[in-house]
Amino acid sequence: MKESYQSLDDNSTFNMKQVIYRKLTSKILNLGLIVLLTFSTSLYAQDGDPAKGKSLFNTNCAACHKLDKKMTGPALRKVESRLADDHGLDREWLAAWIRNSAGLIKSGDAYANQIFNEYNGTAMTAFPTLSDQDINDLLAYTAQDKPAPVVPVAVPGGGGTQGEAGLPTKLVLGALALLFGLLALALILVRQTLNRFAEAKGVELTESQKNGSLWKSFVQNQFLVLVTAILLLLTSAYFAYGYFMQIGIDQGYQPVQPIQFSHRIHAGDNGIDCKYCHSSARVSKHSGIPSVNICMNCHKSISEVAPATATAEHSKEFYDGEIQKLYAAAGWDDAEQKYTGETKPIKWIKIHNLPDFVYFNHSQHVMVGGIQCQTCHGPIEEMEIVHQESPLTMGWCINCHRETNVKVEDNAYYTKIHEQLSKKYGVDKLTVAQQGGLECGKCHY
């Protein structure tokens, strides 16, 4: 009996251990499944380097793809997990598609042909040289979550017109008004003090002297009236001359354009050469207003700015809205990635204006003279809104011609002229003025 009881005890202990092991195994499997589901999207590209993938994406993919928006090709954010979940396709299929999409289409692959037909038969560029690690890096980059938008931080102390010393103009004017008020009060007090001194010394003053106004005393002094009149006439003539000489000079002119084109972003942050957009400056007297097609060369692919572009004055949404104005002008449907044919003219406002009788040739200065755009237009690459930096007056141009040496080195056009004029003036360097740059007919019709 003892042996049978012992056997029953052993069997029950064994059965209890089996139950415990089964429960423990079940918990481990459930926990593993939860972890797998939680991190499934990142596991697809866990063996790649997102930083290297970003560089590869910008070099090879960014012309046709964006992470979060359909362009020439589909959006690629979490593309591997989406293909696996929706179509049962793995990384090997993606690698085959990236390296030779045309071959995959010809093989009769169903999803490859679906994508090809969905995007109007646009063939994807083949990248046969991308290694397995390159593809892993690309997929690691596309597997990242979308970053949260960056909120620009307002700069404290902004606003208000500043004077030359950095003080608000209203404060300066208020201080001057207070100063003149104090001077007038001081004159009244001085007059009262002099009257008391006269009474103390027994000097008899007439009623007009005691109670007469400052104005009456001023009028009775003919010399003071004459000097004041001459000063007023000279001052008036000076300011009238200055006013009339400023007619037609629009230095600082900064109109509001129908689309806020930021030279700071384009020429500054992105380093776009001025002559890429203003190509006429190379061959024409005019620099030219870029056509909408020039803008769309880039903005067919760029429908929003980077979050870092936002400033305290303008948010990312503001700049994105300006790009939408460009699309409306070009008749571009960004969602469908095609032109609608419904265009609208952009009514740009010209900033730099010269009188009709003045001749200025951009190509002569830019190509022959080698003058940088910033010489006349100021630090254009720093301007959020363009303004007229230079006065563009006749005197300003003449001073430049007098002070600027012509670049004759390695310039066959100037070789003979340089040799002759160097002998005439006995100098190695020649200014524009010495080559006839001050003749009236050079700039005036």
Secondary structure as the mmCIF struct_conf table of DSSP 4:
data_model
#
loop_
_struct_conf.conf_type_id
_struct_conf.id
_struct_conf.beg_label_comp_id
_struct_conf.beg_label_asym_id
_struct_conf.beg_label_seq_id
_struct_conf.end_label_comp_id
_struct_conf.end_label_asym_id
_struct_conf.end_label_seq_id
HELX_RH_AL_P HELX_RH_AL_P1 LYS A 2 THR A 38
TURN_TY1_P TURN_TY1_P1 PHE A 39 PHE A 39
HELX_RH_AL_P HELX_RH_AL_P2 SER A 40 LEU A 43
TURN_TY1_P TURN_TY1_P2 TYR A 44 ASP A 47
BEND BEND1 GLY A 48 GLY A 48
HELX_RH_AL_P HELX_RH_AL_P3 PRO A 50 LEU A 56
HELX_RH_PI_P HELX_RH_PI_P1 PHE A 57 CYS A 61
TURN_TY1_P TURN_TY1_P3 ALA A 62 CYS A 64
BEND BEND2 LEU A 67 LYS A 69
BEND BEND3 MET A 71 GLY A 73
TURN_TY1_P TURN_TY1_P4 ARG A 77 LYS A 78
HELX_RH_AL_P HELX_RH_AL_P4 VAL A 79 HIS A 87
HELX_RH_AL_P HELX_RH_AL_P5 ARG A 91 ARG A 99
HELX_RH_AL_P HELX_RH_AL_P6 SER A 101 LYS A 106
TURN_TY1_P TURN_TY1_P5 SER A 107 GLY A 108
HELX_RH_AL_P HELX_RH_AL_P7 ALA A 110 GLU A 118
TURN_TY1_P TURN_TY1_P6 TYR A 119 GLY A 121
HELX_LH_PP_P HELX_LH_PP_P1 THR A 122 ALA A 126
TURN_TY1_P TURN_TY1_P7 PRO A 128 THR A 129
HELX_RH_AL_P HELX_RH_AL_P8 ASP A 132 THR A 142
TURN_TY1_P TURN_TY1_P8 ALA A 143 ALA A 143
BEND BEND4 GLN A 144 GLN A 144
HELX_LH_PP_P HELX_LH_PP_P2 ASP A 145 VAL A 155
TURN_TY1_P TURN_TY1_P9 PRO A 156 GLY A 157
BEND BEND5 GLY A 160 GLY A 160
STRN STRN1 GLN A 162 GLN A 162
TURN_TY1_P TURN_TY1_P10 GLU A 164 ALA A 165
BEND BEND6 GLY A 166 LEU A 167
STRN STRN2 PRO A 168 PRO A 168
HELX_RH_AL_P HELX_RH_AL_P9 THR A 169 ALA A 200
TURN_TY1_P TURN_TY1_P11 LYS A 201 GLY A 202
HELX_RH_AL_P HELX_RH_AL_P10 GLU A 207 ASN A 211
HELX_RH_AL_P HELX_RH_AL_P11 LEU A 214 GLN A 220
HELX_RH_AL_P HELX_RH_AL_P12 GLN A 222 MET A 245
TURN_TY1_P TURN_TY1_P12 GLN A 246 GLY A 248
TURN_TY1_P TURN_TY1_P13 GLN A 251 GLY A 252
HELX_LH_PP_P HELX_LH_PP_P3 PRO A 255 GLN A 257
BEND BEND7 PRO A 258 ILE A 259
HELX_RH_AL_P HELX_RH_AL_P13 HIS A 263 HIS A 263
HELX_RH_PI_P HELX_RH_PI_P2 ARG A 264 ASP A 269
BEND BEND8 ASN A 270 ASN A 270
HELX_RH_AL_P HELX_RH_AL_P14 CYS A 274 CYS A 277
BEND BEND9 HIS A 278 HIS A 278
HELX_RH_3T_P HELX_RH_3T_P1 SER A 279 ARG A 282
TURN_TY1_P TURN_TY1_P14 VAL A 283 VAL A 283
BEND BEND10 SER A 284 HIS A 286
HELX_LH_PP_P HELX_LH_PP_P4 ILE A 289 SER A 291
HELX_RH_AL_P HELX_RH_AL_P15 VAL A 292 HIS A 299
TURN_TY1_P TURN_TY1_P15 LYS A 300 SER A 301
BEND BEND11 GLU A 304 GLU A 304
HELX_RH_3T_P HELX_RH_3T_P2 PRO A 307 THR A 309
BEND BEND12 ALA A 312 HIS A 314
HELX_RH_AL_P HELX_RH_AL_P16 LYS A 316 ALA A 330
TURN_TY1_P TURN_TY1_P16 GLY A 331 GLY A 331
STRN STRN3 TRP A 332 ASP A 333
TURN_TY1_P TURN_TY1_P17 ASP A 334 GLN A 337
STRN STRN4 LYS A 338 TYR A 339
BEND BEND13 GLY A 341 GLY A 341
TURN_TY1_P TURN_TY1_P18 ASP A 356 PHE A 357
STRN STRN5 VAL A 358 VAL A 358
HELX_RH_AL_P HELX_RH_AL_P17 HIS A 362 SER A 363
HELX_RH_PI_P HELX_RH_PI_P3 GLN A 364 VAL A 368
BEND BEND14 GLY A 369 GLY A 369
HELX_RH_AL_P HELX_RH_AL_P18 CYS A 373 HIS A 377
BEND BEND15 PRO A 379 PRO A 379
HELX_RH_3T_P HELX_RH_3T_P3 ILE A 380 GLU A 382
BEND BEND16 GLU A 384 ILE A 385
BEND BEND17 SER A 390 SER A 390
HELX_RH_AL_P HELX_RH_AL_P19 MET A 394 GLU A 403
HELX_LH_PP_P HELX_LH_PP_P5 THR A 404 THR A 404
STRN STRN6 ASN A 405 ASN A 405
HELX_LH_PP_P HELX_LH_PP_P6 VAL A 406 VAL A 406
TURN_TY1_P TURN_TY1_P19 GLU A 409 ASP A 410
HELX_RH_AL_P HELX_RH_AL_P20 ALA A 412 TYR A 425
TURN_TY1_P TURN_TY1_P20 GLY A 426 GLY A 426
BEND BEND18 ASP A 428 LYS A 429
STRN STRN7 THR A 431 THR A 431
TURN_TY1_P TURN_TY1_P21 VAL A 432 VAL A 432
HELX_RH_3T_P HELX_RH_3T_P4 ALA A 433 GLN A 435
TURN_TY1_P TURN_TY1_P22 GLY A 436 LEU A 438
HELX_RH_AL_P HELX_RH_AL_P21 CYS A 440 CYS A 443
STRN STRN8 HIS A 444 HIS A 444
#
